[in-house]
Amino acid sequence: MNIDLRQAIVQRVQGKSTEELTDVIEGSIDSTDQALPGLGVLFEIIWKNTDEPTHSTLVQALKDHLPQ
């Protein structure tokens, strides 16, 4: 069976509770660089399943917190 990185990450978090998903995200923040692809996949899922106002809010939060 051949599984790609996206599928592996999605399978890792499928069926988890809200609290468990929060733990996965918080555990990946400021962790090793190996956690970054997982956060990217999770962000991609969020982005694809939210509306334009949410996108604007997320982009503005990113812009406001990027180092100058």
PyMOL CGO cylinders between C-alpha atoms (Angstrom):
from pymol import cmd
from pymol.cgo import CYLINDER

trace = [
    CYLINDER, 0.00, 0.00, 0.00, 1.36, 3.39, -1.00, 0.3, 1, 1, 1, 1, 1, 1,
    CYLINDER, 1.36, 3.39, -1.00, 0.33, 6.35, 1.18, 0.3, 1, 1, 1, 1, 1, 1,
    CYLINDER, 0.33, 6.35, 1.18, 1.37, 9.95, 0.72, 0.3, 1, 1, 1, 1, 1, 1,
    CYLINDER, 1.37, 9.95, 0.72, 2.25, 12.42, 3.45, 0.3, 1, 1, 1, 1, 1, 1,
    CYLINDER, 2.25, 12.42, 3.45, -1.11, 14.21, 3.33, 0.3, 1, 1, 1, 1, 1, 1,
    CYLINDER, -1.11, 14.21, 3.33, -3.00, 10.95, 3.71, 0.3, 1, 1, 1, 1, 1, 1,
    CYLINDER, -3.00, 10.95, 3.71, -0.76, 9.85, 6.58, 0.3, 1, 1, 1, 1, 1, 1,
    CYLINDER, -0.76, 9.85, 6.58, -1.31, 13.11, 8.45, 0.3, 1, 1, 1, 1, 1, 1,
    CYLINDER, -1.31, 13.11, 8.45, -5.07, 13.03, 7.89, 0.3, 1, 1, 1, 1, 1, 1,
    CYLINDER, -5.07, 13.03, 7.89, -5.23, 9.43, 9.10, 0.3, 1, 1, 1, 1, 1, 1,
    CYLINDER, -5.23, 9.43, 9.10, -3.25, 10.40, 12.20, 0.3, 1, 1, 1, 1, 1, 1,
    CYLINDER, -3.25, 10.40, 12.20, -5.87, 12.95, 13.25, 0.3, 1, 1, 1, 1, 1, 1,
    CYLINDER, -5.87, 12.95, 13.25, -9.09, 11.34, 12.00, 0.3, 1, 1, 1, 1, 1, 1,
    CYLINDER, -9.09, 11.34, 12.00, -11.53, 10.53, 14.75, 0.3, 1, 1, 1, 1, 1, 1,
    CYLINDER, -11.53, 10.53, 14.75, -9.79, 12.69, 17.33, 0.3, 1, 1, 1, 1, 1, 1,
    CYLINDER, -9.79, 12.69, 17.33, -11.81, 14.89, 19.67, 0.3, 1, 1, 1, 1, 1, 1,
    CYLINDER, -11.81, 14.89, 19.67, -11.57, 18.66, 19.65, 0.3, 1, 1, 1, 1, 1, 1,
    CYLINDER, -11.57, 18.66, 19.65, -9.29, 18.50, 22.68, 0.3, 1, 1, 1, 1, 1, 1,
    CYLINDER, -9.29, 18.50, 22.68, -7.04, 15.90, 21.02, 0.3, 1, 1, 1, 1, 1, 1,
    CYLINDER, -7.04, 15.90, 21.02, -6.81, 18.00, 17.85, 0.3, 1, 1, 1, 1, 1, 1,
    CYLINDER, -6.81, 18.00, 17.85, -5.88, 21.02, 19.96, 0.3, 1, 1, 1, 1, 1, 1,
    CYLINDER, -5.88, 21.02, 19.96, -3.16, 18.94, 21.64, 0.3, 1, 1, 1, 1, 1, 1,
    CYLINDER, -3.16, 18.94, 21.64, -1.81, 17.83, 18.25, 0.3, 1, 1, 1, 1, 1, 1,
    CYLINDER, -1.81, 17.83, 18.25, -1.61, 21.43, 17.04, 0.3, 1, 1, 1, 1, 1, 1,
    CYLINDER, -1.61, 21.43, 17.04, -0.16, 22.82, 20.27, 0.3, 1, 1, 1, 1, 1, 1,
    CYLINDER, -0.16, 22.82, 20.27, 2.31, 19.95, 20.44, 0.3, 1, 1, 1, 1, 1, 1,
    CYLINDER, 2.31, 19.95, 20.44, 3.53, 20.78, 16.95, 0.3, 1, 1, 1, 1, 1, 1,
    CYLINDER, 3.53, 20.78, 16.95, 3.94, 24.52, 17.53, 0.3, 1, 1, 1, 1, 1, 1,
    CYLINDER, 3.94, 24.52, 17.53, 7.58, 25.44, 18.21, 0.3, 1, 1, 1, 1, 1, 1,
    CYLINDER, 7.58, 25.44, 18.21, 8.48, 21.77, 17.81, 0.3, 1, 1, 1, 1, 1, 1,
    CYLINDER, 8.48, 21.77, 17.81, 11.02, 20.32, 15.42, 0.3, 1, 1, 1, 1, 1, 1,
    CYLINDER, 11.02, 20.32, 15.42, 10.87, 21.17, 11.74, 0.3, 1, 1, 1, 1, 1, 1,
    CYLINDER, 10.87, 21.17, 11.74, 9.51, 17.68, 11.16, 0.3, 1, 1, 1, 1, 1, 1,
    CYLINDER, 9.51, 17.68, 11.16, 6.15, 18.85, 12.55, 0.3, 1, 1, 1, 1, 1, 1,
    CYLINDER, 6.15, 18.85, 12.55, 5.81, 21.68, 10.01, 0.3, 1, 1, 1, 1, 1, 1,
    CYLINDER, 5.81, 21.68, 10.01, 4.44, 19.57, 7.12, 0.3, 1, 1, 1, 1, 1, 1,
    CYLINDER, 4.44, 19.57, 7.12, 1.71, 18.28, 9.43, 0.3, 1, 1, 1, 1, 1, 1,
    CYLINDER, 1.71, 18.28, 9.43, 0.72, 21.79, 10.42, 0.3, 1, 1, 1, 1, 1, 1,
    CYLINDER, 0.72, 21.79, 10.42, 0.68, 22.72, 6.73, 0.3, 1, 1, 1, 1, 1, 1,
    CYLINDER, 0.68, 22.72, 6.73, -1.70, 19.89, 5.92, 0.3, 1, 1, 1, 1, 1, 1,
    CYLINDER, -1.70, 19.89, 5.92, -3.98, 20.86, 8.81, 0.3, 1, 1, 1, 1, 1, 1,
    CYLINDER, -3.98, 20.86, 8.81, -3.92, 24.50, 7.69, 0.3, 1, 1, 1, 1, 1, 1,
    CYLINDER, -3.92, 24.50, 7.69, -4.75, 23.41, 4.14, 0.3, 1, 1, 1, 1, 1, 1,
    CYLINDER, -4.75, 23.41, 4.14, -7.83, 21.57, 5.43, 0.3, 1, 1, 1, 1, 1, 1,
    CYLINDER, -7.83, 21.57, 5.43, -8.90, 24.64, 7.40, 0.3, 1, 1, 1, 1, 1, 1,
    CYLINDER, -8.90, 24.64, 7.40, -8.34, 26.93, 4.40, 0.3, 1, 1, 1, 1, 1, 1,
    CYLINDER, -8.34, 26.93, 4.40, -10.30, 24.72, 2.00, 0.3, 1, 1, 1, 1, 1, 1,
    CYLINDER, -10.30, 24.72, 2.00, -13.25, 24.51, 4.38, 0.3, 1, 1, 1, 1, 1, 1,
    CYLINDER, -13.25, 24.51, 4.38, -13.65, 28.13, 5.47, 0.3, 1, 1, 1, 1, 1, 1,
    CYLINDER, -13.65, 28.13, 5.47, -15.09, 31.17, 3.79, 0.3, 1, 1, 1, 1, 1, 1,
    CYLINDER, -15.09, 31.17, 3.79, -13.48, 34.35, 2.48, 0.3, 1, 1, 1, 1, 1, 1,
    CYLINDER, -13.48, 34.35, 2.48, -13.99, 36.39, 5.67, 0.3, 1, 1, 1, 1, 1, 1,
    CYLINDER, -13.99, 36.39, 5.67, -12.16, 33.69, 7.64, 0.3, 1, 1, 1, 1, 1, 1,
    CYLINDER, -12.16, 33.69, 7.64, -9.38, 33.67, 5.04, 0.3, 1, 1, 1, 1, 1, 1,
    CYLINDER, -9.38, 33.67, 5.04, -9.03, 37.43, 5.41, 0.3, 1, 1, 1, 1, 1, 1,
    CYLINDER, -9.03, 37.43, 5.41, -8.87, 37.10, 9.20, 0.3, 1, 1, 1, 1, 1, 1,
    CYLINDER, -8.87, 37.10, 9.20, -6.20, 34.40, 8.99, 0.3, 1, 1, 1, 1, 1, 1,
    CYLINDER, -6.20, 34.40, 8.99, -4.11, 36.33, 6.48, 0.3, 1, 1, 1, 1, 1, 1,
    CYLINDER, -4.11, 36.33, 6.48, -4.38, 39.52, 8.53, 0.3, 1, 1, 1, 1, 1, 1,
    CYLINDER, -4.38, 39.52, 8.53, -3.30, 37.65, 11.69, 0.3, 1, 1, 1, 1, 1, 1,
    CYLINDER, -3.30, 37.65, 11.69, -0.32, 36.27, 9.79, 0.3, 1, 1, 1, 1, 1, 1,
    CYLINDER, -0.32, 36.27, 9.79, 0.58, 39.69, 8.37, 0.3, 1, 1, 1, 1, 1, 1,
    CYLINDER, 0.58, 39.69, 8.37, 0.28, 41.32, 11.81, 0.3, 1, 1, 1, 1, 1, 1,
    CYLINDER, 0.28, 41.32, 11.81, 2.63, 38.81, 13.40, 0.3, 1, 1, 1, 1, 1, 1,
    CYLINDER, 2.63, 38.81, 13.40, 5.35, 38.37, 10.79, 0.3, 1, 1, 1, 1, 1, 1,
    CYLINDER, 5.35, 38.37, 10.79, 8.68, 39.88, 11.84, 0.3, 1, 1, 1, 1, 1, 1,
    CYLINDER, 8.68, 39.88, 11.84, 9.43, 43.14, 10.08, 0.3, 1, 1, 1, 1, 1, 1,
]
cmd.load_cgo(trace, "trace")
